[in-house]
Amino acid sequence: MVGYDPGAQGAALSPEEAALAGSAAGMVTRALISPLDVLKIRFQLQIERVSSKRPEGKYWGLVQASRCIHSEEGLSAFWKGHIPAQLLSICYGAVQFASFECLTEVVHKTTPYDSQTAGVHFVCGGLAACSATVVCQPLDTLRTRFAAQGEPKVYNNLRHAVSTMCRSEGVLTFYRGLSPTLLAVFPYAGLQFFSYNIFKKLLAPAPKSGNSGGNLRSLICGSGAGMISKTITYPFDLFKKRLQVGGFEAARVHFGQVRSYRGLLDCAVQIAKEEGVRGFFKGLSPSLVKAAVSTGFTFFWYEFFLNAMRNLRERRTTSGLNKDSEER
């Protein structure tokens, strides 16, 4: 079970173990969902209407966009920005899950609340994600820039991107879009942990059946939690992406229209005026697919790696006890 569990057998999970499992889960998941992430970002940054019935922009459907990117930029384009994205996922997963395990333990030991209730998971999940976001925001900005650029490339590699952005835009450019990110990430991550907690309890196996199907249950519960949280908080993710490519307009010209925004409020107002309410949900389809796959696999791999570490620790403990008894 995710979060501090006072009823769990054996020693409590250490922050280091949670960080290791979280980073491993993030790394594996990122490699699998990168193509969906690139598609989502391309849709989010398109000013023109996204519609297969009346196409106006460069991209107007999942299949069409996939074919277009593949024909123009090659298969590797679906993994553009993969190195900063992997660094982001590893760092984010480590900080988020280690913080979450620590926060739920603190809540359980210092307050009258049970650490395994959905409400506690909502608050602790949101706070853990905010801490991870502040630490990892520069990597997220780099990932977005790489995924957004077409051909010819503006940034040749990670080092070139960092030096160019620092020189031309300043260090603060790495924190573009932080405000909408924090506004969105607290309820988004909170709802993820909240929904995952509820789904796990609803789909809990009968007491006599043990933990059969536990990994599949984690995948299903995580997928449902990801879709619910993404739909509710999606506009803030779109605002963040639009703000992160500010000052990057030259590389976006051949994709269609480009806009500059003075801040979060100006971004929201301009989108509402030019693109309507539907503009707030551009790229929702690939985002929901990505959220289902990403969140499902994140919780699946997190619990998988946790169980593997627990089993390894139990074997070492058993082996140590056997050696002591033999020596006696």
N, C-alpha and C positions, 0 to 999 in steps of 0.2 A: 504494500500500500504506500502511496506517495504521502510524504509528510511524517512528522514524528508520531510514532505509534507506541503508546505506553504498554500496550498488551502484547507487543511483539516478543517472540522468543529470542534469546541471545542478547548480545551487547547492542546498544543503540548505534545507529549509523553515525559515523564521524563526518564532519564537514568535508574532509579530504576525499572520502569515499563518494559523497554526494557530488562533489565537484568533478571527480573523475568520471563517474557514470553520466553526469549531465553533459560533459564535454564530448564523451564518446558517442552519446545519443545524438548530439548536435552534428557531429562530423558525419556520421553515417546518413542521417536524414538529409543533410544539405546536399550530399552527392546525388541523392535520388530525386530531389525536387527542384534542382536548379533550372531545368527547362521551363517549368511552370512559373518560376519566379521571374525569369527574363520576359516571358509573355505578359505577365501581370504588369510589370513595370512599363513595358512598351505601351500597353493600353492606357495606363494611368497618366502617362505623359502626353498622350495625344489630345490636342485641343478639339479637333474635328469630331463630329458625332460618330459613335461606334454603333453601326447598324448594318446588318447584312441585306436588309430590304432597300435601304437608301444609303449606300456607302458614300461617305464624303472624305474620309481620311485614308491614310495608307493602310491601316489595319481595321478590319470590320468583322472578324470572326476568328475563333480559335484555330480552325484548320487552315483558313486562308493566311492568317498571320504566321503560323508555323511554316507553311510552304514558302511564304515570302522571305522570311528570315533565312531559311535553309538555302533557297536559291541565290540570294544576294550575298550572304555572309558565310555560308557553309555550316556544317553540323556543329562545329566548335563554338558558334555564336550562342548556342543555348547554354554554354558554360562560361560566357563572358563574365569577368569579375569573380570567377570561382575561388581564386586564392583569397582575396579579402572577404568573400562570403564565407569561406571555410573558417578563416580566422575569427570572423564574427560569430559563427555558429558555435565553435569550440569555446570561445571566451564567454559568450552569452549563456550557453548551457551550463557551464561551470559556475558562473556567478549566480544565475537564477536559481538553480536547484540547491546549491549550497546555502544560499540565503533563505530559501523557502524552508529547508529542513531545520535551520537554526531558529528561524522566526516561529515556526509551529512548536518547537520544543520550548522556547521562551514563553510563549502564550500558555502552553499547558502547565508549566511549572510556576508561573508568576500570576496567573489569573484564574478565575473559576471556570473558564471555558475549556471544553474538550478540544484537543488539537485535531481530532478527526471529523469535526462538524464542517458542513459546507460553507457556513458563514466565515469561519476562521480561515479556511482555505482561500476564500475570495479575497480577504484583506491581506493575508500573508503572500498570496500569489501575486497580487497587484504590487505590493511593496518590493517583493523580490525582483519582479520584472523592471520596475523603475530603477533600482540600483544597477541591474545589468545593463539597462539602456544607457545610463549616464556613462558607464565604463566603456561601452562598446559603440557609442554613436559615431565616432570617426570612421570605424570600419564599415558601418552601415552606409555612410555617405560615399565612401570609396566604392563599395559594392554597387550602389545605385549609379554612380558616374560610369563605371565600366559597363554595366548592363544597358545603359541608355545610349552609349556612343555607337555609331554605325561605322561605315567605312568611307574614307580613310580614318584611322583611329587618331584620337586626340592624345590619348595616353598609351604609351607603348608597354609599360609594365607598372607594377605597384610603386617602385621607387620614383619613377618618372612622374606618376600621378601626384604623389605626396609633395615632391619638390615643386612641381608646377603650381599646384593649388596654394601652397604656402607662399610662394613668390608672388603670384598674381592676385590672390584673393585674401591672403592672411590666414592665420591659424584658426580664427573663429569660424571659417567656412566649413570646417569639419563638424561643427555643431549646428549647421543649418537644419531647420525643421525639428529641433529638439522640443520646442513647446508643444506642437501638435502630437509629437511622438509620446511625450509623457502623459498628455491628456488622454491619448488613445490606449496606451499600453497598460495603464492601471486597470481600467475596466476590462480590457481585452484579456490580459493574463489572468485577472481575477475571475472572470467568467469561465476561462479555460479550466482552472483548478476547481472552481465551484461546480461546473457541469460534470467534469470528470469524476469528482467525488460522488455526485448524485448518481450518475450512470453506473459507477462501479458498485454502489450499494444496491441499485435496482437489479443489476445483473449478477449479483453475488450468488455463487453456487450454494446448493443445500449443504448444511453442516457435515453430512456424512460423505459427500462426494469429494471432499478435499479441495485442492486448487486446480482441478482439471479445467483445461481450456483457459488458463489464466492469461497467457500471452495474447491469445486471440481476443479475449475480453478487453484487455488494455488497448489493443488496436482499435476496436470498435468504439469504445468509450471515448478515446482520445479523438477519433475522427468526428464524432458527434459534437464533442465539446468545441473543437476547432471551428466547425461550420457555424455554430450558434454565436460564438464570440466574434468571429470575423464579420458576420453580417451586421451585427449591432454596431460595431466600431469602425466599419470600413471607411467612411468619409475622412476620418482623421489620418488614415494611412495614405489616402490619395493626396491630402494636403501636404503631408510630409514629403512625399516623392516630388511634388511640384516645386516645393521650396528647396529641396536638396540639389536640384539641377539649375538653380539660379546662378547666373554668371557663366553658364555652360551652353548658352543659347546657340552659339555658332555651330556647335556640333550637332544641334537638333534641327537645323534649317531644312535639310533634305527629307526629314520625316513629316514635315507639314508646318503648320503655324506654331509660333513660339510666343510665350508671354513672360513678363517679368512681374514679380509680386513683391510688395513692400513688407509683407508680413502675413501672419496667419489670417487675420480678419480680412485683409485686402484680397488674399488668395480665395477665401470662401465667397466673398462678394462678387469677384470677377467671374468665378466659375458659375455661380448662380445666375448672373446676368447673361453670360454668353452661351452657356451650355445647359442651363436649366437644372432642375433637381436631379435628373438622370445623370448629369455630369458628375455628381458626387459618387456615383456607383460605377464609373467606367472601370472595366477590368474585373468586375465582381465575379464573373463566371470562372476565369482561371484562378482567381483568388480563393474561391470556395473549394475548388478542386485541390489547390495547393494547401489550403488550411486543413482540409480533411486528411490529406496524405501526410502533411508535415506534422501536425499535432498528434495524429494517430501513431506515426512512427516514432515521434519524440518520446511519448509516454511508453510505447512498446519497448523501445531500445533502452530507455532509462530503467524501467523495471527489470528488463532482461539482464542488463549489466549489474544492477544491484543484487539480483538473485545469484548471479555468477560469483560476485565478490563475497556474498554471505556464505555460499557453499564452499568457496575456497578457504574462507576463514574458519569454518566449522571443521573442514578436513585437517587444517593445520593444528587446530585445537585438539582434535581427536588423536592425531598423530603424536602430538606432544605428550598427551596423557598416557598413550600406550608406551612411549619411550620411557617415561618416568616410572611406570609400573614394572617394566622389564628390568630397569636398573635396580629397583628395589628387590 
